[in-house]
Amino acid sequence: MAGNFWQSSHYLQWVLDKQDLMKERQKDLKFLSEEEYWKLQIFFANVIQALGEHLKLRQQVIATATVYFKRFYARYSLKSIDPVLMAPTCVFLASKVEILECEFYLLELMDCCLIVYHPYRPLLQYVQDMGQEDMLLPLAWRIVNDTYRTDLCLLYPPFMIALACLHVACVVQQKDARQWFAELSVDMDKILEIIRVILKLYDQWKNFDDRKEIAAVLNKMPKPKPPPNSEGDQSSNGNQSNSYSQS
């Protein structure tokens, strides 16, 4: 793992501007509503989580896979590569990064953006500093896991996400931590922005029955075009090929 987040490719290249992210996403929002796009994010994050748990991967590896998935579709449309194929590919790559961390650290130094920082480590440090590890850490950790169903990992540094999740956990557990947060040298407006996204996620998630809804959303999702010379095209579109040759 690269030692300094502020010098890493994560910070320098992959903390994105929300307006730029939404501009790139307009290609897909021609086919999907924003609510449907949210549902796709939740669904594919759940797919990656379930696959990672089935393979007995660490939570940080699953989170890295989810970030790779989100980074790809931050730059490319859903129709560029089918997300059903991309999700397990990201899990495979993230597990390789886990196994070959030294090798990928070298690649990071050569400007390949494979090192991902997560909120887990700063969260642990903050909870220990607050002196409420047993009370707050399990809930805050779960909230961090849930944030990977949003764009937060593309828009904010991990330490800010950790603080926002800790803030939500304090509210839920009725822990008065206002003085502790007031002493931090951090932009609390940014923390509140993150909290609002987390609350919106839970609002969307509680009304989302993926077994009933996801099929319709997936049908609306823009699909990749098949390769023009694939065997499937030749067998299924034989008449079309003949018409091309006749013309």
BELDATA-V853002 format. One record per residue. OMEGA is omega as a letter, one per 30 degrees, with the letter a starting at -180 (* if undefined). Layout:
OMEGA, OMEGA
This chain:
l, a, a, a, a, l, a, l, l, a, a, a, a, l, a, l, a, l, l, l, a, l, l, a, a, l, a, a, l, a, a, l, l, l, l, l, l, a, l, l, l, a, a, l, l, l, l, l, a, l, l, l, l, l, l, l, l, a, l, l, l, l, l, l, l, l, l, l, a, l, a, a, l, a, a, l, l, a, l, l, a, l, l, l, a, a, l, l, l, l, l, a, a, l, l, l, l, a, a, a, a, l, a, l, l, l, l, l, l, l, l, a, a, l, a, l, a, l, a, a, l, l, l, l, a, a, l, l, l, l, a, a, a, a, a, a, a, a, a, l, l, l, l, l, a, a, l, l, l, l, a, a, l, a, a, l, a, a, l, l, l, a, l, l, l, l, l, l, l, l, a, a, l, l, l, a, a, a, l, l, a, a, a, l, a, l, a, l, l, l, l, l, a, l, l, l, l, l, l, l, a, l, l, a, a, l, a, l, a, l, a, a, a, a, a, l, l, l, l, a, l, a, l, l, l, l, a, a, l, a, a, l, a, a, a, a, a, l, l, l, l, a, l, a, l, a, *
